[in-house]
Each structure stands twice: as structure tokens, then as C-alpha cells.
């Protein structure tokens, strides 16, 4: 059957000489793989659509529980033009979509997570600062929506003790704020501006969130985009 759905491109890879396969996080069908025929031909306009983090409307031939579906039509819902000439914005966008790719299973629909992803990518495209705070916010929101919301007083997991979230001068308060924040709240930017993040806070918060992610998702131990982002920010 032919279906239409919003989608975020997670990654892509060549298939044969002229086609590619795109892994997409769709709002209506979860994570699916789509065959894009002819996208690697020199004159094909389709390749530009299927870059990681792109926000699209896709029309596809969908066969439930099949591993691969076929693209019919595609259009941009929103074009992230600022990602094209700003490596920092692009790097935050890429690590965010890689995180989603590593943590969700095929065909599991997560409409709330999809909406949070779109809002986070919009933030990276639109705003000028607070990228790191917004990325921490998304990591924590992803944990919550997938059933693993951190509870700061509880540090002991079977086989592991989480880093102390109180280790920085402001780390506990920042984490509490981010856990309960809402990116769609009109006051979100204002509240971000009130957070005072010291180098110690950055270290403590980053380690705490990373430990949570790696405990619940072993696939998060080797995020290539995160390594690149850290090199860019160092």
C-alpha cells in the first residue's frame, strides 16, 4: 500500500550502482528503511533529499513488517539551510539523529519522540547558543520517552553505580531543570539563559547522562558523531 508520513533521515548508504537505502525515523511508522531508486545518478535530484537530519514528507510503497520499502515521492517539510554552512549546528544535528538511530527499534512508533526530535533540530537551526543545554535536554527526554527517565537520588543500578549528579556547583539544579523542561514552552529559551554552566558542571552532567544512556543502550557506547562534536568543541 502507498502511505504518506513525515520523516527524519537518520543515515543513508549506497545500494548498487545507482540507488541508495535511507534509514528514516517516521512519525507514523517508526524507523524504516526506504529504497531510493536512481538517487546516485549524476542528474538525479533525489540524493539531496536524503541527507542525515533532513525533515521530509515521504510517500512510499509500504509493506508491513518487510525490511525494505520503496520511495514514490518526496518533498521537504523544512529545509535546514543553516546546517549547510555552520559545522557546529550540523554536528549537533548529526549526533542527535545518530542517538535516535542507536536507541529505537525498527517499526516502533514514538510520535512524541519524533516531535521532540523535530523541535530539537529546529532549535539547532534557529538559535545562536545554548546548543549543549538543548542536546542534554534531548538526551534526557529520549531516556524518559523510552521508559528510562533518570531519578537523580537513585544512582545504584544492577552492576553499576552512576556518577554523582551533585559533583558540580550547579549540576544538580541544571539536571533537575532539564528533566522537567519542555522545549515547546515559550519560556524555554529564557530558562536556558538562566542556567550557569561551569566547566565542572559540563563534565559532571555529560558523564551522568552518558552513563545512563550507555547502561540502557549498549549501542550508545560508540557514537561517531559525538566524537567529532567533541573534537570540534575542544
C-alpha positions, 0 to 999 in steps of 0.5 A: 500500500502507498502511505504518506508520513513525515520523516527524519533521515537518520543515515543513508548508504549506497545500494548498487550502482545507482540507488541508495537505502535511507534509514528514516525515523517516521512519525507514523511508522517508526524507523524504516528503511526506504529504497531510493531508486536512481538517487546516485545518478549524476542528474538525479535530484533525489540524493539531496533529499536524503541527507542525515537530519533532513525533515521530509514528507515521504510517500512510499510503497509500504509493506508491513513488517518487510525490511525494505520499502520503496520511495514514490515521492518526496518533498521537504517539510523544512529545509535546514539551510543553516546546517549547510554552512555552520559545522557546529549546528550540523554536528549537533544535528548529526549526533542527535539523529545518530542517538535516535538511530542507536536507541529505537527499534525498527517499526516502533512508533514514538510520535512524541519522540519524533516531535521532540526530535523535530523541535530539537533540530529546529532549535539547532537551526534557529538559535545562536547558543545554548546548543549543549543545554538543548542536546542534554535536554534531548538526551534526557527526554529520549531516556524518559520517552523510552521508559528510562527517565533518570531519578537523580537520588537513585544512582545504584543500578544492577552492576553499576553505580552512576556518577554523582549528579551533585559533583558540580556547583550547579549540576544538580539544579541544571539536571533537575531543570532539564528533566522537567523542561519542555522545549515547546514552552515559550519560556524555554529559551529564557530558562536556558539563559538562566542556567550557569554552566561551569566547566565542572558542571559540563563534565559532571552532567555529560558523564551522568547522562552518558552513563545512563544512556550507555547502561540502557543502550549498549549501542550508545557506547560508540557514537561517531558523531559525538566524537567529532562534536567533541573534537570540534568543541575542544 
